[in-house]
Amino acid sequence: MSDFPVVDADPGVTRQVLADHPDLMVVAFNFKEEGAEGKLHHHPHIQSTFVKSGRFVFSVDNVKTEVGPGDSFVIPTNAEHGCVCLEPGTLIDCFTPRRDDFL
């Protein structure tokens, strides 16, 4: 169980840090409704994403891919990315180094 609070990330999306170390961070993003978005953005961190549940369309550097439960992928540093929720669910993201802006 995480000691970190659940916070609003985007409309219809909450975020909770699950584990934290200066070199690595694990974060759960819960998408509560169809159409909720993780808005396009980029950051210097390498990110891996695991789809725990739900369905999503991800855009990574303008390449769109539909993903569902059990899928995982890596987003390179500074790649512009975001997603749209097709079916409510949870994404588990890992960042290296950690996202200090999430603390």
C-alpha positions as CSV (number, residue, x, y, z in Angstrom):
1,M,0.0,0.0,0.0
2,S,1.4,3.4,-1.0
3,D,1.8,6.2,1.5
4,F,1.5,8.7,-1.3
5,P,-1.8,10.6,-1.9
6,V,-4.0,10.1,-4.9
7,V,-4.0,13.3,-6.8
8,D,-5.9,14.6,-9.9
9,A,-3.7,14.4,-13.0
10,D,-6.0,15.4,-15.8
11,P,-9.9,15.5,-16.0
12,G,-11.1,11.9,-15.3
13,V,-7.5,10.8,-14.4
14,T,-5.9,10.3,-11.0
15,R,-2.3,9.6,-10.2
16,Q,-0.6,7.9,-7.2
17,V,3.1,7.3,-6.7
18,L,3.5,3.6,-5.7
19,A,7.3,3.5,-5.1
20,D,10.0,6.1,-5.1
21,H,13.8,6.2,-5.3
22,P,16.0,8.9,-6.8
23,D,16.8,6.6,-9.7
24,L,13.3,5.1,-10.3
25,M,9.7,5.9,-9.7
26,V,6.5,3.7,-10.1
27,V,3.2,5.5,-10.6
28,A,-0.4,4.3,-11.1
29,F,-2.6,6.4,-13.4
30,N,-6.3,5.5,-13.1
31,F,-8.5,6.5,-16.0
32,K,-12.1,6.7,-14.7
33,E,-14.0,7.3,-17.9
34,E,-13.9,6.8,-21.7
35,G,-12.4,9.8,-23.4
36,A,-10.2,10.8,-20.5
37,E,-6.8,11.9,-21.8
38,G,-3.2,11.9,-20.7
39,K,-2.4,15.1,-22.6
40,L,0.5,15.2,-25.1
41,H,3.7,16.1,-23.2
42,H,7.4,15.2,-23.1
43,H,10.0,14.9,-20.3
44,P,13.7,14.0,-20.0
45,H,12.8,10.7,-18.2
46,I,12.7,7.3,-19.8
47,Q,9.2,5.8,-19.2
48,S,7.9,2.3,-19.3
49,T,4.2,1.8,-19.3
50,F,2.3,-1.4,-18.4
51,V,-1.5,-1.6,-19.1
52,K,-3.0,-3.2,-16.0
53,S,-6.5,-2.8,-17.2
54,G,-8.6,-0.9,-19.8
55,R,-7.9,0.1,-23.4
56,F,-6.0,3.1,-24.7
57,V,-4.8,4.7,-27.8
58,F,-1.2,6.0,-27.3
59,S,0.5,8.5,-29.4
60,V,4.3,8.4,-29.2
61,D,6.1,10.9,-31.6
62,N,2.9,10.9,-33.8
63,V,2.7,7.1,-34.0
64,K,-0.7,5.9,-32.7
65,T,-1.1,2.4,-31.2
66,E,-4.0,0.8,-29.4
67,V,-3.1,-1.1,-26.2
68,G,-4.9,-3.3,-23.7
69,P,-4.4,-5.4,-20.6
70,G,-0.9,-7.0,-20.4
71,D,0.6,-4.7,-23.1
72,S,3.8,-2.8,-22.2
73,F,6.2,-0.5,-24.0
74,V,9.0,2.0,-23.5
75,I,8.8,5.8,-24.3
76,P,12.3,7.3,-25.0
77,T,13.5,10.4,-23.3
78,N,11.9,13.6,-24.7
79,A,9.5,11.7,-27.0
80,E,6.2,13.6,-27.2
81,H,3.5,11.2,-26.0
82,G,-0.1,11.0,-24.6
83,C,-3.1,8.8,-24.6
84,V,-6.9,8.6,-24.9
85,C,-8.8,6.2,-22.8
86,L,-11.1,3.9,-24.8
87,E,-12.2,1.8,-21.8
88,P,-11.6,2.8,-18.1
89,G,-8.5,1.2,-16.6
90,T,-5.1,1.6,-15.0
91,L,-1.7,2.3,-16.4
92,I,1.5,1.5,-14.3
93,D,4.3,3.8,-15.4
94,C,8.0,3.6,-14.3
95,F,10.3,6.6,-14.7
96,T,14.0,6.8,-14.6
97,P,15.2,8.9,-13.0
98,R,12.2,9.6,-10.8
99,R,9.8,12.5,-11.6
100,D,10.5,14.9,-8.8
101,D,7.5,17.0,-10.0
102,F,5.2,14.2,-8.8
103,L,6.5,14.4,-5.2
